[in-house]
Amino acid sequence: MKIAIIGATGFVGKALVNEALERGLQVLAVARDTSKLTIANDHLIKENVDVNDIDTLAKVLTGSDVVISSFNAGWTNPNIYEDNSKGLDSIEAAVVQSGVKHYIVIGGAGTLQIDGKQLVDGPDFPAEIKPGATSVRDYYNRLKENKVLDWTFFSPAIEMHPGITTGRTGKYRTGTTSPVFNAAGRSVLSVEDLSIALIDEAQNPQFIKQQFTAAY
């Protein structure tokens, strides 16, 4: 199986690459500058591509079995709404053009719902990340209209960030449109276990044309 991972040099992207290689899968790592990915493995191919170069990205992705996008235009980017939206739309267009059908997008927890209301619209949602989270939510609404791809939209746990020390436990529980909470009322998952959940989905799809989430 050949998995293409877009945004392979980021926090989530690197973890995805590691998990896929641990399973002996062929990995195509795509980023603007893959020199930041210092992993060396016979099953790893690196490609430097600007995601907004749709034709080049489509050519690179051709022949993959599944594409996983962990693209993010950068939470501190003052133009994150516009840049994130453009990048996500360009990636989707490139995947369609490539002929790859299975497409997994990593979005944000802001698209999850509590009592029918998305977290990004809540009064306590952090203002500093709201533009980026809103761009992801709006993209999800556009993705749902795609009739060509076997897409999956993944929303991470509410707490999924550097500093979570649980590491790779191999344990997680899945949900769909609402957060998965533990006994303490927290929605939390390490990036290593997030990667397990996503590579599991890539190898054995359970959420085609659906949103899903995972947490302990």
C-alpha positions in Angstrom: 0.0 0.0 0.0 1.3 3.5 -0.9 0.1 6.4 1.3 0.7 10.0 0.3 1.0 12.3 3.3 0.7 16.0 2.6 2.1 18.4 5.2 4.6 15.6 6.1 7.0 18.0 8.0 4.4 19.2 10.5 3.6 18.0 14.0 1.0 15.6 12.8 2.6 14.9 9.4 5.8 13.6 10.9 3.9 11.3 13.3 1.8 9.9 10.4 5.0 9.2 8.4 6.5 7.4 11.3 3.5 5.3 11.9 3.1 4.3 8.3 6.7 3.4 8.0 6.5 1.3 11.2 3.9 -0.7 9.4 6.1 -1.3 6.4 3.9 0.8 4.1 5.2 2.8 1.1 5.1 6.5 2.1 5.2 9.5 -0.2 6.0 12.5 2.0 4.9 15.8 0.4 5.8 19.3 1.8 7.1 22.6 0.6 10.5 21.7 2.0 11.0 18.0 2.9 14.5 18.6 4.1 12.9 19.2 7.5 11.9 15.6 7.5 15.1 13.8 8.6 13.8 10.3 8.5 15.6 7.9 6.2 13.8 4.8 5.1 13.8 2.6 1.9 10.0 2.9 1.9 10.0 6.7 2.0 9.9 9.0 -1.0 10.1 12.8 -0.5 8.6 15.4 -2.8 8.9 19.2 -2.5 5.6 20.6 -3.8 3.7 23.8 -3.2 0.1 22.6 -2.6 -1.3 25.4 -4.7 0.5 24.1 -7.7 -2.4 21.8 -8.5 -0.9 20.2 -11.7 2.4 19.3 -10.1 0.7 18.0 -6.9 -1.7 15.9 -9.0 1.2 14.3 -10.9 3.1 13.5 -7.7 0.0 11.9 -6.1 -0.8 9.7 -9.0 -0.5 6.0 -8.2 -1.1 6.4 -4.5 -3.7 4.3 -2.8 -4.7 6.9 -0.3 -3.9 10.6 0.3 -3.9 12.0 3.9 -3.7 15.7 4.2 -2.4 17.3 7.4 -2.0 20.6 5.6 -2.3 23.8 7.7 -1.3 27.3 6.6 0.1 28.1 10.1 -1.9 29.1 13.2 0.1 32.3 13.5 -0.4 33.3 9.8 -2.3 36.6 9.8 -3.9 35.5 6.5 -4.7 32.0 7.7 -8.4 32.0 6.7 -7.6 32.8 3.0 -4.3 30.8 2.8 -5.8 27.7 4.5 -8.9 27.8 2.4 -6.9 28.1 -0.8 -4.5 25.3 0.1 -7.3 22.9 1.1 -9.3 23.6 -2.1 -6.1 23.1 -4.2 -5.2 19.8 -2.5 -8.7 18.5 -3.1 -8.6 19.5 -6.8 -5.2 17.8 -7.1 -6.4 14.6 -5.6 -9.4 14.5 -8.0 -7.1 15.2 -10.9 -4.6 12.5 -9.8 -7.3 9.8 -10.0 -6.8 8.7 -6.3 -10.2 8.1 -4.8 -9.5 7.6 -1.1 -8.8 11.0 0.6 -8.5 11.7 4.3 -8.4 15.3 5.5 -7.3 16.2 9.0 -9.4 19.1 10.1 -9.9 20.6 13.6 -11.8 19.9 16.8 -13.8 23.1 16.1 -16.0 21.2 13.7 -17.2 18.8 16.4 -20.6 19.4 18.0 -22.0 19.6 21.5 -25.7 19.9 21.8 -25.9 20.4 18.0 -23.6 23.4 18.1 -20.1 23.3 16.6 -17.3 24.2 19.0 -15.9 26.9 16.8 -19.1 28.9 17.2 -19.0 28.6 21.0 -18.4 31.7 23.2 -15.3 30.0 24.9 -13.6 29.1 21.6 -10.1 30.6 21.6 -10.1 33.8 19.6 -6.5 33.4 18.4 -7.3 30.2 16.5 -10.9 31.0 15.4 -10.0 32.2 11.9 -8.1 29.0 11.1 -10.7 26.8 12.7 -13.5 28.6 10.8 -11.6 28.1 7.5 -11.4 24.4 8.3 -15.2 24.2 9.1 -16.1 26.1 5.9 -13.9 23.8 3.9 -15.6 20.7 5.4 -18.9 22.1 4.2 -17.5 22.3 0.7 -15.9 18.9 0.9 -19.3 17.3 1.7 -20.4 18.3 -1.8 -17.6 16.3 -3.5 -19.2 13.3 -5.2 -16.0 12.0 -6.8 -13.8 11.2 -3.9 -14.2 8.6 -1.1 -13.4 11.3 1.4 -13.1 11.2 5.2 -12.9 14.3 7.4 -11.1 13.7 10.7 -11.5 16.0 13.7 -8.8 15.5 16.4 -9.6 15.4 20.1 -10.1 18.7 21.8 -6.7 18.2 23.5 -4.3 17.0 20.9 -1.1 19.1 20.9 2.6 18.9 21.8 3.2 18.1 25.4 0.7 15.3 25.8 2.9 12.6 27.2 0.9 9.4 26.8 2.8 8.6 23.6 2.0 5.6 21.5 -0.5 3.4 23.5 -2.3 1.9 20.6 -5.6 2.6 22.3 -8.3 5.0 21.2 -12.1 5.3 20.9 -13.8 6.7 17.9 -16.9 9.0 17.5 -18.4 10.9 14.6 -19.7 14.4 15.0 -19.3 14.9 18.7 -16.1 14.8 20.9 -15.2 11.5 22.7 -14.8 12.2 26.4 -13.0 10.1 29.0 -14.3 9.5 32.6 -12.8 12.8 33.7 -14.7 14.7 31.0 -11.7 15.4 28.8 -11.3 14.8 25.1 -7.6 14.0 24.7 -5.3 12.0 22.5 -1.6 11.9 21.8 -0.3 12.6 18.2 1.1 9.1 18.1 -2.3 7.5 18.8 -3.9 10.0 16.4 -1.6 8.6 13.8 -2.6 5.0 14.7 -6.3 5.9 14.2 -5.6 7.6 10.9 -3.4 4.9 9.4 -6.0 2.3 10.6 -8.6 4.2 8.7 -6.4 4.4 5.6 -5.9 0.6 5.7 -9.4 -0.4 6.7 -11.8 2.4 5.9 -14.8 2.8 8.3 -15.8 6.4 7.8 -16.1 7.0 4.0 -18.0 10.2 3.3 -18.2 10.9 7.0 -16.6 12.9 9.8 -14.9 11.1 12.6 -12.9 11.8 15.7 -10.8 9.8 18.2 -9.8 10.1 21.8 -9.0 8.0 24.8 
